[in-house]
Amino acid sequence: MSERLTYLFRRYFDKTATGQERDELMRLINDPDSEAIVTSLMEEMYLSGSQTTHDPFAEGTREKILGAVLSENLADNFSDNVVPITPKRFLWMRYAAAIALFLGVSFGLYVYIDHDFQEKLAATKSRNDVKPGGNKAILTLSNGAKIVLNDAKDGTLAQQGNASVVKLANGELAYKQAGSTNEAPVYNTMSTPRGGQYRLQLPDGTLVMLNAESSITYPIAFTGNERVVTISGEVYFEVTKNKKMPFRVHFGDQTVEVLGTHFNICAYKDQPAFKTTLIEGSVKISKAGENQLLVPGQQAIYEPDSHKFNVKTVDTDDILAWKNGLFLFDNTEIDNVMLQLARWYNIEVIYKGPKPTLNFTGEIRKDNNLSRVFKILESTGGAKFTINGNMVTVEKK
């Protein structure tokens, strides 16, 4: 390797190196095993006064930049990469960068990292990070056929009687009726997986948004004297007004009845209580003979022990943070925080050692990669998060 490296050095300084030879030179420079040979050649070239024929840097500039590269702590530039790099490897990368700069490989700083290392770096980052969720859902038709909506192209997806199931250009699912129908109700179900959310326009024009790990079952056409849907998980509604056909939502053993309004229902089965929050209009909630009316800004939580609703005033912006692309924590316990993250990033969470007793307050954008979210949470102190594939370990700091 010594002879080959010397040959390539001289070819480069003579301006006779081919592009392939220059790439080979950069690969060898980047190899820590070449350190002694490269140092010797650099000293030889420098002492002999050799320079590239056309130096792209002004007089004195190269030495200043070279010194800065060799002396500056570059760790901050890699702060977002969850990639283990040994101290020896890191120092050699800095030194190789300085050598490339001295050689004037390009106008500015040029660091050559061979393709194998780039692939390993990308693979390591992928194993140690998780991308955020997105618009993902499965539509189950009345005949049992399933359509993966995130993979489906825009346009008509299915024909059910007089109704066409259409995926709109904005990704929303909608229904178009070709005429009236007196047939027996036909039901479809939309469900979102972990890491998914989706928007739906019901046959009456009501807008629905499903959070991760949620579902809604509904008829492809509303007939009779009421509009009835059944949900699980968390769902936001903007109900089209129709005084002749009240809109009813069933979840668990509760029912919400409205004429036309905006509201949010959080009814995950792994949470201790279901919550209904009114944004606009009015709603009536019924459970086991107990009724509760809400006004905008109120949230109703049914208390199993007392068999009564606990009604409180809330900040509706906080309640709708999930549909507006945010995690919003307000003195939220770590269990609840991890539950929300698990749904959105499709991860499994385990606790190592004693579970941290922590509460978090603040907001974080949902389009962040998981590693970024954990950096923000770790900055509060008290907890450490480790990502390994889709498994996250939480432990006391």
Secondary structure, 3 states (H helix, E strand, C coil): CHHHHHHHHHHHHCCCCCHHHHHHHHHHHHCHHHHHHHHHHHHHHHHCCCCCCCCCCCCCHHHHHHHHHHHCCHHHHHCCCCCCCCHHHHHHHHHHHHHHHHHCCCCCCCCCCCHHHHHHHHHHHHHCCCCCCEECCEEECCCCCEEECCCCCCEEEEEECCEEEEECCCCCEEEEECCCCCCCCCEEEEECCCCEEEEEECCCCCEEEECCCCEEEEECCCCCCCEEEEEEEEEEEECCCCCCCCEEEEECCEEEEECCCEEEEEECCCCCCCEEEEEECCEEEEECCEEEEECCCEEEEEECCCCEEEEEECCHHHHCHHHHCEEEEEEEEHHHHHHHHHHHHCCEEEEECCCCCCEEEEEEECCCCHHHHHHHHHCCCCEEEEEECCEEEEEEC
